[in-house]
Amino acid sequence: MSSSAQDANAGQPGSEQPCCIGNADVKSVVPHSTTELTNIAQRGKRLEYVTIGWNSFEGLAALATGIIAGSISLVGFGVDSFIEVTSAVALLWRLSVIGDEEGREKNERVTLKIVGICFWGLSAYIAYASISGLLRKQAPDHSIAGIVVACAALVAMPLLSRAKKRIGEQLGSGAMVADARQADFCMYLSAILLVGLILNATVGWWWADPVAALVMTPIIAKEGIDALQGKACCETACTSPK
């Protein structure tokens, strides 16, 4: 359907209204059956419990190895993992009122705001720490453990993302889709982190670590903007396709 046709249909009764997060459009396919809706929400909750467990482990490992090695990018990656834990907890709260439409919409808005604010705080921290490291020419130690953490995230995050996107589309939840995009984003960060750590370990490019962290900064900031913009967009009610 063309954009003009979509605009023309947007205001008509019964037309589909997309829930969007940033540039991503997610058409709601919310089932009519309360039992089916509850079952999907339960699967979503299980995914969030997995997210909390995995990211807690990943965050602790990244923070510990980052502090030991003096790696800004590893520390930033660890903090990002705990932001994902915060997001997962917020999503559990959102899913707890799946049968209450008014409470669900309120929780959806608050959840997206929490996610956006957390990302903005992280981007500010990483930018400051990276620039400080470059100015001081502070070389991090080699971190084989950090490389292992980054590799593990590259495997786990795409799997979590795909599962969360399916649940988000079925529930018509912009917050769940934003959470899935965080998993995608974590995968990108782990790839950037891995390149920086390998360059530092193999050829001694100490500046690769803070530069890798700086590359993360605009990506993190954009995710914060997308989450905050998604708050307003997803206030629009989504209807099931005919």
PyRosetta script that sets phi, psi and omega in degrees:
from pyrosetta import init, pose_from_sequence

init()
pose = pose_from_sequence("MSSSAQDANAGQPGSEQPCCIGNADVKSVVPHSTTELTNIAQRGKRLEYVTIGWNSFEGLAALATGIIAGSISLVGFGVDSFIEVTSAVALLWRLSVIGDEEGREKNERVTLKIVGICFWGLSAYIAYASISGLLRKQAPDHSIAGIVVACAALVAMPLLSRAKKRIGEQLGSGAMVADARQADFCMYLSAILLVGLILNATVGWWWADPVAALVMTPIIAKEGIDALQGKACCETACTSPK")
pose.set_psi(1, 137.1)
pose.set_omega(1, -179.3)
pose.set_phi(2, -73.6)
pose.set_psi(2, 162.3)
pose.set_omega(2, -179.0)
pose.set_phi(3, -64.6)
pose.set_psi(3, -35.1)
pose.set_omega(3, 179.9)
pose.set_phi(4, -67.1)
pose.set_psi(4, -37.8)
pose.set_omega(4, 177.9)
pose.set_phi(5, -66.9)
pose.set_psi(5, -38.3)
pose.set_omega(5, 177.6)
pose.set_phi(6, -63.1)
pose.set_psi(6, -41.1)
pose.set_omega(6, 179.4)
pose.set_phi(7, -63.8)
pose.set_psi(7, -38.8)
pose.set_omega(7, -178.0)
pose.set_phi(8, -67.2)
pose.set_psi(8, -35.8)
pose.set_omega(8, -178.4)
pose.set_phi(9, -83.2)
pose.set_psi(9, -15.4)
pose.set_omega(9, -171.4)
pose.set_phi(10, -59.3)
pose.set_psi(10, -35.4)
pose.set_omega(10, -175.2)
pose.set_phi(11, -92.5)
pose.set_psi(11, -1.4)
pose.set_omega(11, -176.3)
pose.set_phi(12, -89.1)
pose.set_psi(12, 146.1)
pose.set_omega(12, 179.8)
pose.set_phi(13, -61.7)
pose.set_psi(13, 140.5)
pose.set_omega(13, 175.9)
pose.set_phi(14, 84.1)
pose.set_psi(14, -7.3)
pose.set_omega(14, 179.1)
pose.set_phi(15, -76.9)
pose.set_psi(15, 155.0)
pose.set_omega(15, -179.2)
pose.set_phi(16, -74.5)
pose.set_psi(16, 137.2)
pose.set_omega(16, 175.9)
pose.set_phi(17, -114.6)
pose.set_psi(17, 120.1)
pose.set_omega(17, -177.3)
pose.set_phi(18, -78.5)
pose.set_psi(18, 136.5)
pose.set_omega(18, 167.4)
pose.set_phi(19, -88.5)
pose.set_psi(19, 126.9)
pose.set_omega(19, -176.3)
pose.set_phi(20, -128.4)
pose.set_psi(20, 149.5)
pose.set_omega(20, 173.2)
pose.set_phi(21, -122.5)
pose.set_psi(21, 108.4)
pose.set_omega(21, -178.0)
pose.set_phi(22, 62.5)
pose.set_psi(22, -121.6)
pose.set_omega(22, -177.4)
pose.set_phi(23, -91.9)
pose.set_psi(23, -1.5)
pose.set_omega(23, -175.9)
pose.set_phi(24, -95.6)
pose.set_psi(24, 128.4)
pose.set_omega(24, 175.7)
pose.set_phi(25, -100.0)
pose.set_psi(25, 129.8)
pose.set_omega(25, -179.5)
pose.set_phi(26, -125.2)
pose.set_psi(26, 110.4)
pose.set_omega(26, 179.9)
pose.set_phi(27, -82.0)
pose.set_psi(27, 127.7)
pose.set_omega(27, -177.7)
pose.set_phi(28, -69.8)
pose.set_psi(28, 135.6)
pose.set_omega(28, 172.5)
pose.set_phi(29, -124.9)
pose.set_psi(29, 48.1)
pose.set_omega(29, -176.4)
pose.set_phi(30, -64.1)
pose.set_psi(30, 122.9)
pose.set_omega(30, -179.2)
pose.set_phi(31, -70.2)
pose.set_psi(31, 151.8)
pose.set_omega(31, -179.8)
pose.set_phi(32, -77.7)
pose.set_psi(32, -29.1)
pose.set_omega(32, -176.8)
pose.set_phi(33, -72.0)
pose.set_psi(33, 126.4)
pose.set_omega(33, 178.2)
pose.set_phi(34, -63.4)
pose.set_psi(34, -38.3)
pose.set_omega(34, 178.9)
pose.set_phi(35, -63.4)
pose.set_psi(35, -44.5)
pose.set_omega(35, 179.5)
pose.set_phi(36, -63.8)
pose.set_psi(36, -42.1)
pose.set_omega(36, 178.8)
pose.set_phi(37, -61.3)
pose.set_psi(37, -42.1)
pose.set_omega(37, 179.3)
pose.set_phi(38, -65.0)
pose.set_psi(38, -40.6)
pose.set_omega(38, 179.2)
pose.set_phi(39, -63.7)
pose.set_psi(39, -41.4)
pose.set_omega(39, 178.3)
pose.set_phi(40, -64.6)
pose.set_psi(40, -41.2)
pose.set_omega(40, 178.7)
pose.set_phi(41, -62.5)
pose.set_psi(41, -37.1)
pose.set_omega(41, 178.2)
pose.set_phi(42, -64.9)
pose.set_psi(42, -38.8)
pose.set_omega(42, 176.0)
pose.set_phi(43, -64.9)
pose.set_psi(43, -37.7)
pose.set_omega(43, 176.7)
pose.set_phi(44, -62.9)
pose.set_psi(44, -39.9)
pose.set_omega(44, 178.3)
pose.set_phi(45, -63.7)
pose.set_psi(45, -41.3)
pose.set_omega(45, 179.0)
pose.set_phi(46, -62.5)
pose.set_psi(46, -38.7)
pose.set_omega(46, 176.9)
pose.set_phi(47, -63.0)
pose.set_psi(47, -38.6)
pose.set_omega(47, 179.9)
pose.set_phi(48, -69.9)
pose.set_psi(48, -34.6)
pose.set_omega(48, 175.1)
pose.set_phi(49, -64.3)
pose.set_psi(49, -40.7)
pose.set_omega(49, 176.2)
pose.set_phi(50, -62.3)
pose.set_psi(50, -42.2)
pose.set_omega(50, 179.1)
pose.set_phi(51, -60.8)
pose.set_psi(51, -44.2)
pose.set_omega(51, -179.9)
pose.set_phi(52, -61.7)
pose.set_psi(52, -45.9)
pose.set_omega(52, -179.7)
pose.set_phi(53, -64.4)
pose.set_psi(53, -48.6)
pose.set_omega(53, -177.9)
pose.set_phi(54, -64.1)
pose.set_psi(54, -48.9)
pose.set_omega(54, -175.5)
pose.set_phi(55, -71.0)
pose.set_psi(55, -27.0)
pose.set_omega(55, 174.1)
pose.set_phi(56, -64.9)
pose.set_psi(56, -46.1)
pose.set_omega(56, 177.3)
pose.set_phi(57, -63.8)
pose.set_psi(57, -47.7)
pose.set_omega(57, -179.1)
pose.set_phi(58, -61.3)
pose.set_psi(58, -42.8)
pose.set_omega(58, -179.0)
pose.set_phi(59, -65.0)
pose.set_psi(59, -44.5)
pose.set_omega(59, 178.8)
pose.set_phi(60, -62.8)
pose.set_psi(60, -43.2)
pose.set_omega(60, -179.5)
pose.set_phi(61, -64.1)
pose.set_psi(61, -44.2)
pose.set_omega(61, -178.7)
pose.set_phi(62, -67.3)
pose.set_psi(62, -42.4)
pose.set_omega(62, 179.4)
pose.set_phi(63, -63.8)
pose.set_psi(63, -45.0)
pose.set_omega(63, -178.0)
pose.set_phi(64, -63.1)
pose.set_psi(64, -48.7)
pose.set_omega(64, -179.7)
pose.set_phi(65, -68.3)
pose.set_psi(65, -34.0)
pose.set_omega(65, 179.6)
pose.set_phi(66, -68.0)
pose.set_psi(66, -41.5)
pose.set_omega(66, 179.3)
pose.set_phi(67, -67.7)
pose.set_psi(67, -42.0)
pose.set_omega(67, 179.5)
pose.set_phi(68, -63.3)
pose.set_psi(68, -42.8)
pose.set_omega(68, -177.2)
pose.set_phi(69, -85.2)
pose.set_psi(69, -12.7)
pose.set_omega(69, -175.3)
pose.set_phi(70, 71.6)
pose.set_psi(70, 32.1)
pose.set_omega(70, -176.7)
pose.set_phi(71, -95.4)
pose.set_psi(71, 116.6)
pose.set_omega(71, 179.3)
pose.set_phi(72, -66.5)
pose.set_psi(72, -41.7)
pose.set_omega(72, -177.1)
pose.set_phi(73, -65.7)
pose.set_psi(73, -37.3)
pose.set_omega(73, 177.8)
pose.set_phi(74, -67.4)
pose.set_psi(74, -42.2)
pose.set_omega(74, 177.8)
pose.set_phi(75, -62.2)
pose.set_psi(75, -44.8)
pose.set_omega(75, 178.3)
pose.set_phi(76, -61.3)
pose.set_psi(76, -39.7)
pose.set_omega(76, 177.7)
pose.set_phi(77, -64.1)
pose.set_psi(77, -39.6)
pose.set_omega(77, 177.8)
pose.set_phi(78, -64.4)
pose.set_psi(78, -42.8)
pose.set_omega(78, 178.2)
pose.set_phi(79, -63.3)
pose.set_psi(79, -40.7)
pose.set_omega(79, 178.1)
pose.set_phi(80, -59.8)
pose.set_psi(80, -37.8)
pose.set_omega(80, 178.9)
pose.set_phi(81, -61.1)
pose.set_psi(81, -38.9)
pose.set_omega(81, 179.3)
pose.set_phi(82, -74.3)
pose.set_psi(82, -26.9)
pose.set_omega(82, 172.6)
pose.set_phi(83, -65.4)
pose.set_psi(83, -38.7)
pose.set_omega(83, 176.8)
pose.set_phi(84, -65.3)
pose.set_psi(84, -33.1)
pose.set_omega(84, 174.3)
pose.set_phi(85, -63.8)
pose.set_psi(85, -44.5)
pose.set_omega(85, 177.5)
pose.set_phi(86, -58.5)
pose.set_psi(86, -43.8)
pose.set_omega(86, 178.8)
pose.set_phi(87, -62.9)
pose.set_psi(87, -41.8)
pose.set_omega(87, -179.8)
pose.set_phi(88, -63.8)
pose.set_psi(88, -40.7)
pose.set_omega(88, 177.4)
pose.set_phi(89, -63.1)
pose.set_psi(89, -41.7)
pose.set_omega(89, 178.1)
pose.set_phi(90, -63.8)
pose.set_psi(90, -37.9)
pose.set_omega(90, 177.6)
pose.set_phi(91, -66.2)
pose.set_psi(91, -37.3)
pose.set_omega(91, 175.7)
pose.set_phi(92, -61.1)
pose.set_psi(92, -40.5)
pose.set_omega(92, 177.3)
pose.set_phi(93, -63.1)
pose.set_psi(93, -42.7)
pose.set_omega(93, 179.1)
pose.set_phi(94, -63.3)
pose.set_psi(94, -41.5)
pose.set_omega(94, -178.0)
pose.set_phi(95, -73.6)
pose.set_psi(95, -16.1)
pose.set_omega(95, -178.5)
pose.set_phi(96, -71.2)
pose.set_psi(96, -15.9)
pose.set_omega(96, -178.8)
pose.set_phi(97, -118.4)
pose.set_psi(97, 37.4)
pose.set_omega(97, -175.5)
pose.set_phi(98, -61.8)
pose.set_psi(98, -27.7)
pose.set_omega(98, -179.8)
pose.set_phi(99, -88.9)
pose.set_psi(99, -6.1)
pose.set_omega(99, -177.8)
pose.set_phi(100, -108.9)
pose.set_psi(100, 101.6)
pose.set_omega(100, -173.9)
pose.set_phi(101, -60.4)
pose.set_psi(101, -45.1)
pose.set_omega(101, -178.3)
pose.set_phi(102, -64.7)
pose.set_psi(102, -45.4)
pose.set_omega(102, 178.5)
pose.set_phi(103, -66.2)
pose.set_psi(103, -35.2)
pose.set_omega(103, 179.4)
pose.set_phi(104, -63.1)
pose.set_psi(104, -44.6)
pose.set_omega(104, -179.7)
pose.set_phi(105, -65.2)
pose.set_psi(105, -39.9)
pose.set_omega(105, 179.0)
pose.set_phi(106, -64.4)
pose.set_psi(106, -47.6)
pose.set_omega(106, 179.5)
pose.set_phi(107, -63.0)
pose.set_psi(107, -35.5)
pose.set_omega(107, 178.4)
pose.set_phi(108, -60.0)
pose.set_psi(108, -47.0)
pose.set_omega(108, -178.4)
pose.set_phi(109, -65.2)
pose.set_psi(109, -45.6)
pose.set_omega(109, -178.4)
pose.set_phi(110, -65.3)
pose.set_psi(110, -39.8)
pose.set_omega(110, -179.9)
pose.set_phi(111, -60.6)
pose.set_psi(111, -46.6)
pose.set_omega(111, 179.8)
pose.set_phi(112, -62.5)
pose.set_psi(112, -38.3)
pose.set_omega(112, 179.4)
pose.set_phi(113, -65.4)
pose.set_psi(113, -42.3)
pose.set_omega(113, 178.4)
pose.set_phi(114, -59.2)
pose.set_psi(114, -46.6)
pose.set_omega(114, -179.6)
pose.set_phi(115, -59.9)
pose.set_psi(115, -47.1)
pose.set_omega(115, -177.8)
pose.set_phi(116, -62.5)
pose.set_psi(116, -44.5)
pose.set_omega(116, -179.3)
pose.set_phi(117, -64.8)
pose.set_psi(117, -40.5)
pose.set_omega(117, 178.6)
pose.set_phi(118, -61.0)
pose.set_psi(118, -42.5)
pose.set_omega(118, 179.7)
pose.set_phi(119, -65.9)
pose.set_psi(119, -38.4)
pose.set_omega(119, 177.8)
pose.set_phi(120, -63.2)
pose.set_psi(120, -42.3)
pose.set_omega(120, 178.1)
pose.set_phi(121, -62.2)
pose.set_psi(121, -41.9)
pose.set_omega(121, 179.9)
pose.set_phi(122, -65.8)
pose.set_psi(122, -42.5)
pose.set_omega(122, -179.1)
pose.set_phi(123, -62.6)
pose.set_psi(123, -37.8)
pose.set_omega(123, 178.4)
pose.set_phi(124, -65.7)
pose.set_psi(124, -42.3)
pose.set_omega(124, -180.0)
pose.set_phi(125, -63.3)
pose.set_psi(125, -47.7)
pose.set_omega(125, -177.0)
pose.set_phi(126, -64.3)
pose.set_psi(126, -40.7)
pose.set_omega(126, 179.1)
pose.set_phi(127, -60.9)
pose.set_psi(127, -46.0)
pose.set_omega(127, -179.9)
pose.set_phi(128, -62.8)
pose.set_psi(128, -48.2)
pose.set_omega(128, -176.8)
pose.set_phi(129, -66.1)
pose.set_psi(129, -37.7)
pose.set_omega(129, -178.8)
pose.set_phi(130, -67.9)
pose.set_psi(130, -46.4)
pose.set_omega(130, 179.9)
pose.set_phi(131, -64.2)
pose.set_psi(131, -40.7)
pose.set_omega(131, 177.8)
pose.set_phi(132, -61.1)
pose.set_psi(132, -42.9)
pose.set_omega(132, 179.7)
pose.set_phi(133, -63.6)
pose.set_psi(133, -40.3)
pose.set_omega(133, 178.9)
pose.set_phi(134, -66.6)
pose.set_psi(134, -41.5)
pose.set_omega(134, -179.2)
pose.set_phi(135, -66.4)
pose.set_psi(135, -37.1)
pose.set_omega(135, -179.9)
pose.set_phi(136, -85.0)
pose.set_psi(136, -6.9)
pose.set_omega(136, -176.5)
pose.set_phi(137, 53.0)
pose.set_psi(137, 46.6)
pose.set_omega(137, -177.2)
pose.set_phi(138, -85.1)
pose.set_psi(138, 112.3)
pose.set_omega(138, -176.9)
pose.set_phi(139, -89.6)
pose.set_psi(139, 123.1)
pose.set_omega(139, 176.3)
pose.set_phi(140, -75.3)
pose.set_psi(140, 155.5)
pose.set_omega(140, 174.5)
pose.set_phi(141, -73.4)
pose.set_psi(141, 162.1)
pose.set_omega(141, 174.7)
pose.set_phi(142, -67.1)
pose.set_psi(142, 143.4)
pose.set_omega(142, -177.1)
pose.set_phi(143, -136.9)
pose.set_psi(143, 93.1)
pose.set_omega(143, 175.6)
pose.set_phi(144, -66.6)
pose.set_psi(144, -37.9)
pose.set_omega(144, 178.7)
pose.set_phi(145, -61.6)
pose.set_psi(145, -38.7)
pose.set_omega(145, 177.9)
pose.set_phi(146, -63.8)
pose.set_psi(146, -38.0)
pose.set_omega(146, 177.8)
pose.set_phi(147, -63.7)
pose.set_psi(147, -40.1)
pose.set_omega(147, 178.4)
pose.set_phi(148, -63.4)
pose.set_psi(148, -42.9)
pose.set_omega(148, 179.1)
pose.set_phi(149, -60.6)
pose.set_psi(149, -45.0)
pose.set_omega(149, -179.3)
pose.set_phi(150, -63.6)
pose.set_psi(150, -41.3)
pose.set_omega(150, 178.8)
pose.set_phi(151, -63.3)
pose.set_psi(151, -41.7)
pose.set_omega(151, 179.5)
pose.set_phi(152, -62.9)
pose.set_psi(152, -40.7)
pose.set_omega(152, 179.2)
pose.set_phi(153, -65.8)
pose.set_psi(153, -35.7)
pose.set_omega(153, 178.4)
pose.set_phi(154, -61.9)
pose.set_psi(154, -29.1)
pose.set_omega(154, 179.2)
pose.set_phi(155, -84.4)
pose.set_psi(155, -44.4)
pose.set_omega(155, -171.8)
pose.set_phi(156, -76.2)
pose.set_psi(156, -40.1)
pose.set_omega(156, -171.5)
pose.set_phi(157, -63.9)
pose.set_psi(157, -41.5)
pose.set_omega(157, 178.0)
pose.set_phi(158, -61.7)
pose.set_psi(158, -34.2)
pose.set_omega(158, 179.2)
pose.set_phi(159, -66.1)
pose.set_psi(159, -46.1)
pose.set_omega(159, 178.1)
pose.set_phi(160, -63.3)
pose.set_psi(160, -41.8)
pose.set_omega(160, -177.7)
pose.set_phi(161, -60.2)
pose.set_psi(161, -48.1)
pose.set_omega(161, -178.5)
pose.set_phi(162, -61.3)
pose.set_psi(162, -41.8)
pose.set_omega(162, -179.5)
pose.set_phi(163, -66.0)
pose.set_psi(163, -40.4)
pose.set_omega(163, -179.0)
pose.set_phi(164, -69.3)
pose.set_psi(164, -36.7)
pose.set_omega(164, 179.1)
pose.set_phi(165, -62.6)
pose.set_psi(165, -40.8)
pose.set_omega(165, 178.2)
pose.set_phi(166, -61.1)
pose.set_psi(166, -45.0)
pose.set_omega(166, 179.9)
pose.set_phi(167, -65.3)
pose.set_psi(167, -43.5)
pose.set_omega(167, -179.8)
pose.set_phi(168, -60.2)
pose.set_psi(168, -41.3)
pose.set_omega(168, 178.5)
pose.set_phi(169, -67.3)
pose.set_psi(169, -39.4)
pose.set_omega(169, -179.2)
pose.set_phi(170, -69.0)
pose.set_psi(170, -31.7)
pose.set_omega(170, 179.7)
pose.set_phi(171, -90.1)
pose.set_psi(171, -12.2)
pose.set_omega(171, -173.9)
pose.set_phi(172, 66.5)
pose.set_psi(172, 33.9)
pose.set_omega(172, -174.6)
pose.set_phi(173, -103.4)
pose.set_psi(173, 111.3)
pose.set_omega(173, 175.0)
pose.set_phi(174, -64.7)
pose.set_psi(174, -33.7)
pose.set_omega(174, -179.8)
pose.set_phi(175, -66.7)
pose.set_psi(175, -39.4)
pose.set_omega(175, 178.4)
pose.set_phi(176, -66.8)
pose.set_psi(176, -38.9)
pose.set_omega(176, 178.1)
pose.set_phi(177, -67.0)
pose.set_psi(177, -38.3)
pose.set_omega(177, 175.9)
pose.set_phi(178, -62.3)
pose.set_psi(178, -37.9)
pose.set_omega(178, 178.1)
pose.set_phi(179, -65.8)
pose.set_psi(179, -37.9)
pose.set_omega(179, 176.8)
pose.set_phi(180, -64.6)
pose.set_psi(180, -38.4)
pose.set_omega(180, 178.6)
pose.set_phi(181, -67.1)
pose.set_psi(181, -29.3)
pose.set_omega(181, 174.8)
pose.set_phi(182, -63.3)
pose.set_psi(182, -36.6)
pose.set_omega(182, 177.3)
pose.set_phi(183, -65.7)
pose.set_psi(183, -40.8)
pose.set_omega(183, 174.7)
pose.set_phi(184, -59.2)
pose.set_psi(184, -45.8)
pose.set_omega(184, -178.1)
pose.set_phi(185, -62.9)
pose.set_psi(185, -38.3)
pose.set_omega(185, 176.7)
pose.set_phi(186, -63.3)
pose.set_psi(186, -36.5)
pose.set_omega(186, 177.3)
pose.set_phi(187, -63.7)
pose.set_psi(187, -43.3)
pose.set_omega(187, 178.3)
pose.set_phi(188, -63.1)
pose.set_psi(188, -42.5)
pose.set_omega(188, 179.5)
pose.set_phi(189, -62.7)
pose.set_psi(189, -40.4)
pose.set_omega(189, -178.5)
pose.set_phi(190, -66.0)
pose.set_psi(190, -34.0)
pose.set_omega(190, 177.0)
pose.set_phi(191, -66.8)
pose.set_psi(191, -43.7)
pose.set_omega(191, 177.9)
pose.set_phi(192, -63.3)
pose.set_psi(192, -45.1)
pose.set_omega(192, 178.4)
pose.set_phi(193, -58.4)
pose.set_psi(193, -45.0)
pose.set_omega(193, -177.7)
pose.set_phi(194, -61.5)
pose.set_psi(194, -43.1)
pose.set_omega(194, 178.8)
pose.set_phi(195, -61.0)
pose.set_psi(195, -46.3)
pose.set_omega(195, -180.0)
pose.set_phi(196, -62.2)
pose.set_psi(196, -43.9)
pose.set_omega(196, -179.1)
pose.set_phi(197, -66.6)
pose.set_psi(197, -40.4)
pose.set_omega(197, 179.9)
pose.set_phi(198, -66.6)
pose.set_psi(198, -42.1)
pose.set_omega(198, 179.0)
pose.set_phi(199, -63.0)
pose.set_psi(199, -40.1)
pose.set_omega(199, 179.1)
pose.set_phi(200, -67.4)
pose.set_psi(200, -39.1)
pose.set_omega(200, -176.5)
pose.set_phi(201, -76.1)
pose.set_psi(201, -32.8)
pose.set_omega(201, -172.9)
pose.set_phi(202, -95.2)
pose.set_psi(202, -41.4)
pose.set_omega(202, -176.2)
pose.set_phi(203, -117.1)
pose.set_psi(203, 2.6)
pose.set_omega(203, 175.0)
pose.set_phi(204, 73.6)
pose.set_psi(204, 23.8)
pose.set_omega(204, 178.0)
pose.set_phi(205, -81.1)
pose.set_psi(205, 89.2)
pose.set_omega(205, -176.2)
pose.set_phi(206, -60.9)
pose.set_psi(206, -32.2)
pose.set_omega(206, -176.3)
pose.set_phi(207, -74.4)
pose.set_psi(207, -11.7)
pose.set_omega(207, -179.4)
pose.set_phi(208, -63.3)
pose.set_psi(208, -32.0)
pose.set_omega(208, -178.4)
pose.set_phi(209, -68.3)
pose.set_psi(209, -55.4)
pose.set_omega(209, 178.7)
pose.set_phi(210, -65.4)
pose.set_psi(210, -31.8)
pose.set_omega(210, 177.4)
pose.set_phi(211, -66.7)
pose.set_psi(211, -42.0)
pose.set_omega(211, 176.1)
pose.set_phi(212, -59.3)
pose.set_psi(212, -39.8)
pose.set_omega(212, 178.3)
pose.set_phi(213, -65.4)
pose.set_psi(213, -39.0)
pose.set_omega(213, 178.5)
pose.set_phi(214, -65.3)
pose.set_psi(214, -36.0)
pose.set_omega(214, 177.2)
pose.set_phi(215, -62.3)
pose.set_psi(215, -33.0)
pose.set_omega(215, 178.7)
pose.set_phi(216, -66.1)
pose.set_psi(216, -30.8)
pose.set_omega(216, -168.1)
pose.set_phi(217, -58.2)
pose.set_psi(217, -52.7)
pose.set_omega(217, -179.8)
pose.set_phi(218, -65.5)
pose.set_psi(218, -29.8)
pose.set_omega(218, 177.9)
pose.set_phi(219, -65.6)
pose.set_psi(219, -43.9)
pose.set_omega(219, 178.8)
pose.set_phi(220, -63.8)
pose.set_psi(220, -44.8)
pose.set_omega(220, -179.2)
pose.set_phi(221, -62.2)
pose.set_psi(221, -40.1)
pose.set_omega(221, 179.7)
pose.set_phi(222, -64.4)
pose.set_psi(222, -38.4)
pose.set_omega(222, 177.3)
pose.set_phi(223, -62.3)
pose.set_psi(223, -37.5)
pose.set_omega(223, 176.6)
pose.set_phi(224, -63.4)
pose.set_psi(224, -43.4)
pose.set_omega(224, 178.5)
pose.set_phi(225, -62.8)
pose.set_psi(225, -45.0)
pose.set_omega(225, -179.2)
pose.set_phi(226, -60.5)
pose.set_psi(226, -41.0)
pose.set_omega(226, -180.0)
pose.set_phi(227, -65.2)
pose.set_psi(227, -42.7)
pose.set_omega(227, -179.9)
pose.set_phi(228, -68.4)
pose.set_psi(228, -37.0)
pose.set_omega(228, 176.4)
pose.set_phi(229, -69.2)
pose.set_psi(229, -35.5)
pose.set_omega(229, 179.1)
pose.set_phi(230, -62.9)
pose.set_psi(230, -25.9)
pose.set_omega(230, 178.0)
pose.set_phi(231, -55.8)
pose.set_psi(231, -48.9)
pose.set_omega(231, -177.4)
pose.set_phi(232, -72.4)
pose.set_psi(232, -39.7)
pose.set_omega(232, -175.6)
pose.set_phi(233, -64.6)
pose.set_psi(233, -40.2)
pose.set_omega(233, -174.9)
pose.set_phi(234, -84.0)
pose.set_psi(234, 3.8)
pose.set_omega(234, 171.6)
pose.set_phi(235, -71.4)
pose.set_psi(235, -20.6)
pose.set_omega(235, 177.5)
pose.set_phi(236, -69.8)
pose.set_psi(236, 132.4)
pose.set_omega(236, -179.0)
pose.set_phi(237, -66.6)
pose.set_psi(237, 139.9)
pose.set_omega(237, 177.8)
pose.set_phi(238, -106.1)
pose.set_psi(238, 134.9)
pose.set_omega(238, -179.9)
pose.set_phi(239, -111.1)
pose.set_psi(239, 156.9)
pose.set_omega(239, 179.3)
pose.set_phi(240, -72.1)
pose.set_psi(240, 143.0)
pose.set_omega(240, 177.2)
pose.set_phi(241, -64.9)
pose.set_psi(241, 148.3)
pose.set_omega(241, -178.2)
pose.set_phi(242, -79.1)
pose.dump_pdb("model.pdb")
